[in-house]
C-alpha cells in the first residue's frame, strides 16, 4: 500500500491530517529550536514565531480533537492516563 492509496477521500479529512502533520513539524522545530539557534539557522524572532504558530494551530485543531479521538477508538477514560498527557 502506498501513501496515495491510504489517503482519505474527503477533503476535510485530508486537511485535518495535513494540519496534524504541520503541527508535528512545528513541534519538532520548537523542541529543537535551541540547536538551530546555536548554529545560526534560526533567529530568535523566528523561534518565537514558531512557538506562536504552534499555539495557533493547537487552538484551531482543538474543536476537532474529540472527533479524532473517537475515530481512533480511544476510550475516554484513557485520556487521563499518564501516557496520554
N, CA, C and O atoms as CSV, one atom per row, in Angstrom:
chain,resi,resn,atom,element,x,y,z
A,1,UNK,N,N,0.842,-1.171,0.000
A,1,UNK,CA,C,0.000,0.000,0.000
A,1,UNK,C,C,0.893,1.242,0.000
A,1,UNK,O,O,1.871,1.316,0.744
A,2,UNK,N,N,0.547,2.199,-0.832
A,2,UNK,CA,C,1.290,3.451,-0.874
A,2,UNK,C,C,0.519,4.526,-0.135
A,2,UNK,O,O,-0.650,4.352,0.207
A,3,UNK,N,N,1.194,5.645,0.108
A,3,UNK,CA,C,0.537,6.745,0.816
A,3,UNK,C,C,-0.715,7.184,0.064
A,3,UNK,O,O,-1.749,7.440,0.680
A,4,UNK,N,N,-0.630,7.273,-1.258
A,4,UNK,CA,C,-1.781,7.749,-2.023
A,4,UNK,C,C,-2.957,6.777,-1.927
A,4,UNK,O,O,-4.108,7.198,-2.039
A,5,UNK,N,N,-2.687,5.481,-1.722
A,5,UNK,CA,C,-3.761,4.501,-1.564
A,5,UNK,C,C,-4.489,4.670,-0.243
A,5,UNK,O,O,-5.661,4.311,-0.128
A,6,UNK,N,N,-3.808,5.213,0.752
A,6,UNK,CA,C,-4.405,5.321,2.079
A,6,UNK,C,C,-4.912,6.728,2.393
A,6,UNK,O,O,-5.374,6.982,3.505
A,7,UNK,N,N,-4.831,7.635,1.434
A,7,UNK,CA,C,-5.320,8.988,1.665
A,7,UNK,C,C,-6.831,9.000,1.805
A,7,UNK,O,O,-7.531,8.283,1.090
A,8,UNK,N,N,-7.331,9.806,2.717
A,8,UNK,CA,C,-8.786,9.936,2.846
A,8,UNK,C,C,-9.387,10.509,1.562
A,8,UNK,O,O,-8.753,11.308,0.872
A,9,UNK,N,N,-10.583,10.102,1.261
A,9,UNK,CA,C,-11.222,10.575,0.036
A,9,UNK,C,C,-11.813,11.968,0.196
A,9,UNK,O,O,-11.874,12.725,-0.773
A,10,UNK,N,N,-12.247,12.318,1.398
A,10,UNK,CA,C,-12.876,13.625,1.558
A,10,UNK,C,C,-11.845,14.698,1.910
A,10,UNK,O,O,-10.866,14.450,2.614
A,11,UNK,N,N,-12.101,15.876,1.403
A,11,UNK,CA,C,-11.160,16.986,1.558
A,11,UNK,C,C,-10.987,17.411,3.013
A,11,UNK,O,O,-9.884,17.773,3.424
A,12,UNK,N,N,-12.054,17.371,3.788
A,12,UNK,CA,C,-11.970,17.783,5.194
A,12,UNK,C,C,-10.997,16.896,5.970
A,12,UNK,O,O,-10.209,17.391,6.775
A,13,UNK,N,N,-11.054,15.589,5.727
A,13,UNK,CA,C,-10.136,14.667,6.410
A,13,UNK,C,C,-8.703,14.884,5.958
A,13,UNK,O,O,-7.780,14.844,6.770
A,14,UNK,N,N,-8.514,15.113,4.666
A,14,UNK,CA,C,-7.154,15.392,4.165
A,14,UNK,C,C,-6.602,16.657,4.802
A,14,UNK,O,O,-5.439,16.701,5.204
A,15,UNK,N,N,-7.445,17.696,4.894
A,15,UNK,CA,C,-6.993,18.959,5.505
A,15,UNK,C,C,-6.630,18.756,6.967
A,15,UNK,O,O,-5.624,19.283,7.440
A,16,UNK,N,N,-7.448,17.991,7.685
A,16,UNK,CA,C,-7.188,17.738,9.105
A,16,UNK,C,C,-5.868,16.989,9.290
A,16,UNK,O,O,-5.064,17.343,10.152
A,17,UNK,N,N,-5.649,15.956,8.481
A,17,UNK,CA,C,-4.387,15.205,8.568
A,17,UNK,C,C,-3.198,16.080,8.183
A,17,UNK,O,O,-2.122,15.960,8.767
A,18,UNK,N,N,-3.390,16.945,7.217
A,18,UNK,CA,C,-2.328,17.867,6.824
A,18,UNK,C,C,-1.973,18.806,7.975
A,18,UNK,O,O,-0.798,19.081,8.221
A,19,UNK,N,N,-2.994,19.296,8.675
A,19,UNK,CA,C,-2.748,20.169,9.826
A,19,UNK,C,C,-1.998,19.430,10.937
A,19,UNK,O,O,-1.118,20.003,11.578
A,20,UNK,N,N,-2.344,18.162,11.163
A,20,UNK,CA,C,-1.617,17.387,12.171
A,20,UNK,C,C,-0.159,17.195,11.765
A,20,UNK,O,O,0.733,17.245,12.612
A,21,UNK,N,N,0.086,16.976,10.485
A,21,UNK,CA,C,1.462,16.856,10.001
A,21,UNK,C,C,2.236,18.144,10.189
A,21,UNK,O,O,3.395,18.121,10.602
A,22,UNK,N,N,1.604,19.263,9.892
A,22,UNK,CA,C,2.246,20.557,10.078
A,22,UNK,C,C,2.517,20.825,11.553
A,22,UNK,O,O,3.576,21.333,11.922
A,23,UNK,N,N,1.548,20.477,12.387
A,23,UNK,CA,C,1.725,20.676,13.828
A,23,UNK,C,C,2.871,19.819,14.358
A,23,UNK,O,O,3.645,20.266,15.204
A,24,UNK,N,N,2.978,18.583,13.859
A,24,UNK,CA,C,4.091,17.725,14.284
A,24,UNK,C,C,5.424,18.367,13.885
A,24,UNK,O,O,6.361,18.409,14.682
A,25,UNK,N,N,5.501,18.861,12.656
A,25,UNK,CA,C,6.739,19.507,12.201
A,25,UNK,C,C,7.079,20.705,13.074
A,25,UNK,O,O,8.229,20.886,13.473
A,26,UNK,N,N,6.078,21.516,13.365
A,26,UNK,CA,C,6.305,22.669,14.234
A,26,UNK,C,C,6.755,22.244,15.627
A,26,UNK,O,O,7.613,22.889,16.230
A,27,UNK,N,N,6.172,21.150,16.142
A,27,UNK,CA,C,6.541,20.705,17.487
A,27,UNK,C,C,8.001,20.245,17.529
A,27,UNK,O,O,8.699,20.488,18.513
A,28,UNK,N,N,8.461,19.586,16.471
A,28,UNK,CA,C,9.864,19.155,16.419
A,28,UNK,C,C,10.777,20.374,16.332
A,28,UNK,O,O,11.771,20.459,17.053
A,29,UNK,N,N,10.446,21.305,15.462
A,29,UNK,CA,C,11.263,22.515,15.334
A,29,UNK,C,C,11.280,23.313,16.627
A,29,UNK,O,O,12.317,23.844,17.025
A,30,UNK,N,N,10.125,23.394,17.280
A,30,UNK,CA,C,10.037,24.135,18.544
A,30,UNK,C,C,10.865,23.454,19.623
A,30,UNK,O,O,11.583,24.117,20.372
A,31,UNK,N,N,10.767,22.133,19.702
A,31,UNK,CA,C,11.513,21.389,20.721
A,31,UNK,C,C,13.021,21.517,20.509
A,31,UNK,O,O,13.785,21.584,21.472
A,32,UNK,N,N,13.440,21.551,19.259
A,32,UNK,CA,C,14.869,21.576,18.934
A,32,UNK,C,C,15.369,22.958,18.525
A,32,UNK,O,O,16.456,23.081,17.960
A,33,UNK,N,N,14.583,24.001,18.806
A,33,UNK,CA,C,14.950,25.327,18.308
A,33,UNK,C,C,16.277,25.819,18.883
A,33,UNK,O,O,16.981,26.585,18.223
A,34,UNK,N,N,16.630,25.404,20.079
A,34,UNK,CA,C,17.920,25.795,20.651
A,34,UNK,C,C,19.081,25.326,19.787
A,34,UNK,O,O,20.050,26.060,19.591
A,35,UNK,N,N,18.989,24.126,19.277
A,35,UNK,CA,C,20.033,23.568,18.412
A,35,UNK,C,C,20.160,24.420,17.157
A,35,UNK,O,O,21.267,24.763,16.740
A,36,UNK,N,N,19.016,24.761,16.553
A,36,UNK,CA,C,19.037,25.567,15.333
A,36,UNK,C,C,19.560,26.975,15.600
A,36,UNK,O,O,20.265,27.543,14.767
A,37,UNK,N,N,19.219,27.540,16.757
A,37,UNK,CA,C,19.701,28.882,17.099
A,37,UNK,C,C,21.205,28.881,17.337
A,37,UNK,O,O,21.905,29.782,16.873
A,38,UNK,N,N,21.706,27.888,18.049
A,38,UNK,CA,C,23.145,27.816,18.347
A,38,UNK,C,C,23.978,27.767,17.075
A,38,UNK,O,O,25.105,28.262,17.052
A,39,UNK,N,N,23.444,27.186,16.038
A,39,UNK,CA,C,24.183,27.033,14.784
A,39,UNK,C,C,23.869,28.132,13.773
A,39,UNK,O,O,24.355,28.104,12.643
A,40,UNK,N,N,23.051,29.099,14.190
A,40,UNK,CA,C,22.762,30.234,13.323
A,40,UNK,C,C,21.713,29.974,12.259
A,40,UNK,O,O,21.564,30.777,11.338
A,41,UNK,N,N,20.985,28.877,12.361
A,41,UNK,CA,C,19.955,28.561,11.375
A,41,UNK,C,C,18.623,29.236,11.676
A,41,UNK,O,O,17.762,29.327,10.802
A,42,UNK,N,N,18.449,29.707,12.902
A,42,UNK,CA,C,17.157,30.237,13.327
A,42,UNK,C,C,17.362,31.452,14.217
A,42,UNK,O,O,17.998,31.364,15.267
A,43,UNK,N,N,16.818,32.586,13.789
A,43,UNK,CA,C,16.901,33.812,14.597
A,43,UNK,C,C,15.910,33.726,15.752
A,43,UNK,O,O,14.932,32.981,15.691
A,44,UNK,N,N,16.171,34.489,16.796
A,44,UNK,CA,C,15.309,34.474,17.981
A,44,UNK,C,C,13.870,34.870,17.630
A,44,UNK,O,O,12.918,34.285,18.145
A,45,UNK,N,N,13.722,35.859,16.758
A,45,UNK,CA,C,12.366,36.281,16.373
A,45,UNK,C,C,11.626,35.153,15.658
A,45,UNK,O,O,10.425,34.974,15.863
A,46,UNK,N,N,12.318,34.409,14.839
A,46,UNK,CA,C,11.704,33.270,14.141
A,46,UNK,C,C,11.376,32.155,15.125
A,46,UNK,O,O,10.380,31.448,14.966
A,47,UNK,N,N,12.214,32.004,16.134
A,47,UNK,CA,C,11.975,30.996,17.153
A,47,UNK,C,C,10.666,31.278,17.885
A,47,UNK,O,O,9.860,30.375,18.109
A,48,UNK,N,N,10.468,32.524,18.248
A,48,UNK,CA,C,9.215,32.911,18.914
A,48,UNK,C,C,8.032,32.710,17.977
A,48,UNK,O,O,6.956,32.293,18.405
A,49,UNK,N,N,8.236,33.008,16.704
A,49,UNK,CA,C,7.157,32.836,15.720
A,49,UNK,C,C,6.760,31.363,15.588
A,49,UNK,O,O,5.583,31.058,15.395
A,50,UNK,N,N,7.725,30.451,15.690
A,50,UNK,CA,C,7.420,29.013,15.655
A,50,UNK,C,C,6.500,28.626,16.810
A,50,UNK,O,O,5.514,27.914,16.620
A,51,UNK,N,N,6.832,29.097,17.996
A,51,UNK,CA,C,6.025,28.793,19.180
A,51,UNK,C,C,4.622,29.360,19.011
A,51,UNK,O,O,3.634,28.678,19.284
A,52,UNK,N,N,4.534,30.602,18.564
A,52,UNK,CA,C,3.222,31.236,18.372
A,52,UNK,C,C,2.397,30.498,17.330
A,52,UNK,O,O,1.193,30.313,17.510
A,53,UNK,N,N,3.029,30.076,16.246
A,53,UNK,CA,C,2.316,29.350,15.195
A,53,UNK,C,C,1.826,28.003,15.713
A,53,UNK,O,O,0.702,27.602,15.410
A,54,UNK,N,N,2.643,27.303,16.484
A,54,UNK,CA,C,2.223,26.019,17.054
A,54,UNK,C,C,1.027,26.209,17.984
A,54,UNK,O,O,0.086,25.417,17.957
A,55,UNK,N,N,1.064,27.248,18.797
A,55,UNK,CA,C,-0.059,27.526,19.704
A,55,UNK,C,C,-1.319,27.876,18.928
A,55,UNK,O,O,-2.415,27.472,19.315
A,56,UNK,N,N,-1.176,28.621,17.841
A,56,UNK,CA,C,-2.312,28.968,16.996
A,56,UNK,C,C,-2.916,27.713,16.364
A,56,UNK,O,O,-4.134,27.542,16.342
A,57,UNK,N,N,-2.053,26.845,15.854
A,57,UNK,CA,C,-2.550,25.605,15.238
A,57,UNK,C,C,-3.249,24.714,16.256
A,57,UNK,O,O,-4.270,24.099,15.949
A,58,UNK,N,N,-2.701,24.644,17.467
A,58,UNK,CA,C,-3.361,23.863,18.517
A,58,UNK,C,C,-4.754,24.409,18.805
A,58,UNK,O,O,-5.705,23.643,18.963
A,59,UNK,N,N,-4.871,25.716,18.873
A,59,UNK,CA,C,-6.178,26.335,19.119
A,59,UNK,C,C,-7.149,26.032,17.976
A,59,UNK,O,O,-8.334,25.797,18.211
A,60,UNK,N,N,-6.649,26.038,16.748
A,60,UNK,CA,C,-7.501,25.740,15.597
A,60,UNK,C,C,-7.940,24.282,15.585
A,60,UNK,O,O,-9.065,23.979,15.189
A,61,UNK,N,N,-7.069,23.383,16.012
A,61,UNK,CA,C,-7.379,21.950,15.993
A,61,UNK,C,C,-8.216,21.500,17.192
A,61,UNK,O,O,-8.871,20.459,17.133
A,62,UNK,N,N,-8.197,22.258,18.251
A,62,UNK,CA,C,-8.882,21.861,19.488
A,62,UNK,C,C,-10.329,21.410,19.260
A,62,UNK,O,O,-10.723,20.385,19.816
A,63,UNK,N,N,-11.140,22.124,18.471
A,63,UNK,CA,C,-12.521,21.682,18.280
A,63,UNK,C,C,-12.641,20.327,17.569
A,63,UNK,O,O,-13.674,19.666,17.677
A,64,UNK,N,N,-11.613,19.919,16.857
A,64,UNK,CA,C,-11.645,18.667,16.098
A,64,UNK,C,C,-11.154,17.463,16.906
A,64,UNK,O,O,-11.328,16.321,16.480
A,65,UNK,N,N,-10.552,17.705,18.048
A,65,UNK,CA,C,-9.886,16.625,18.768
A,65,UNK,C,C,-10.830,15.532,19.245
A,65,UNK,O,O,-10.463,14.357,19.231
A,66,UNK,N,N,-12.030,15.889,19.663
A,66,UNK,CA,C,-12.983,14.857,20.105
A,66,UNK,C,C,-13.302,13.896,18.972
A,66,UNK,O,O,-13.381,12.686,19.183
A,67,UNK,N,N,-13.484,14.427,17.778
A,67,UNK,CA,C,-13.780,13.576,16.617
A,67,UNK,C,C,-12.590,12.679,16.280
A,67,UNK,O,O,-12.771,11.524,15.895
A,68,UNK,N,N,-11.378,13.209,16.425
A,68,UNK,CA,C,-10.178,12.413,16.137
A,68,UNK,C,C,-10.036,11.286,17.151
A,68,UNK,O,O,-9.749,10.147,16.782
A,69,UNK,N,N,-10.237,11.601,18.427
A,69,UNK,CA,C,-10.159,10.586,19.480
A,69,UNK,C,C,-11.193,9.494,19.218
A,69,UNK,O,O,-10.902,8.306,19.350
A,70,UNK,N,N,-12.390,9.906,18.850
A,70,UNK,CA,C,-13.461,8.946,18.569
A,70,UNK,C,C,-13.132,8.096,17.340
A,70,UNK,O,O,-13.380,6.890,17.335
A,71,UNK,N,N,-12.575,8.720,16.301
A,71,UNK,CA,C,-12.238,7.996,15.070
A,71,UNK,C,C,-11.192,6.912,15.312
A,71,UNK,O,O,-11.217,5.866,14.664
A,72,UNK,N,N,-10.279,7.159,16.239
A,72,UNK,CA,C,-9.254,6.172,16.554
A,72,UNK,C,C,-9.720,5.165,17.605
A,72,UNK,O,O,-8.990,4.233,17.941
A,73,UNK,N,N,-10.922,5.351,18.119
A,73,UNK,CA,C,-11.476,4.409,19.087
A,73,UNK,C,C,-10.787,4.455,20.444
A,73,UNK,O,O,-10.729,3.445,21.145
A,74,UNK,N,N,-10.276,5.597,20.812
A,74,UNK,CA,C,-9.586,5.738,22.102
A,74,UNK,C,C,-10.644,5.915,23.187
A,74,UNK,O,O,-11.434,6.858,23.125
A,75,UNK,N,N,-10.673,5.028,24.176
A,75,UNK,CA,C,-11.662,5.169,25.249
A,75,UNK,C,C,-11.434,6.464,26.031
A,75,UNK,O,O,-10.296,6.832,26.320
A,76,UNK,N,N,-12.511,7.137,26.364
A,76,UNK,CA,C,-12.424,8.416,27.079
A,76,UNK,C,C,-11.630,8.284,28.384
A,76,UNK,O,O,-10.878,9.192,28.737
A,77,UNK,N,N,-11.785,7.173,29.098
A,77,UNK,CA,C,-11.084,7.005,30.379
A,77,UNK,C,C,-9.574,6.932,30.171
A,77,UNK,O,O,-8.813,7.172,31.109
A,78,UNK,N,N,-9.131,6.607,28.968
A,78,UNK,CA,C,-7.694,6.536,28.691
A,78,UNK,C,C,-7.076,7.925,28.521
A,78,UNK,O,O,-5.859,8.074,28.630
A,79,UNK,N,N,-7.882,8.918,28.261
A,79,UNK,CA,C,-7.354,10.255,28.004
A,79,UNK,C,C,-6.649,10.859,29.205
A,79,UNK,O,O,-5.780,11.716,29.042
A,80,UNK,N,N,-7.007,10.429,30.410
A,80,UNK,CA,C,-6.353,10.934,31.611
A,80,UNK,C,C,-5.162,10.098,32.049
A,80,UNK,O,O,-4.511,10.410,33.046
A,81,UNK,N,N,-4.878,9.041,31.309
A,81,UNK,CA,C,-3.739,8.178,31.655
A,81,UNK,C,C,-2.428,8.934,31.461
A,81,UNK,O,O,-2.327,9.790,30.582
A,82,UNK,N,N,-1.425,8.620,32.279
A,82,UNK,CA,C,-0.135,9.326,32.168
A,82,UNK,C,C,0.456,9.305,30.758
A,82,UNK,O,O,1.109,10.267,30.353
A,83,UNK,N,N,0.239,8.233,30.010
A,83,UNK,CA,C,0.798,8.162,28.658
A,83,UNK,C,C,0.118,9.144,27.718
A,83,UNK,O,O,0.699,9.534,26.706
A,84,UNK,N,N,-1.100,9.545,28.039
A,84,UNK,CA,C,-1.850,10.471,27.189
A,84,UNK,C,C,-1.559,11.927,27.504
A,84,UNK,O,O,-1.994,12.815,26.771
A,85,UNK,N,N,-0.844,12.184,28.561
A,85,UNK,CA,C,-0.611,13.569,28.959
A,85,UNK,C,C,0.599,14.162,28.307
A,85,UNK,O,O,0.922,15.326,28.547
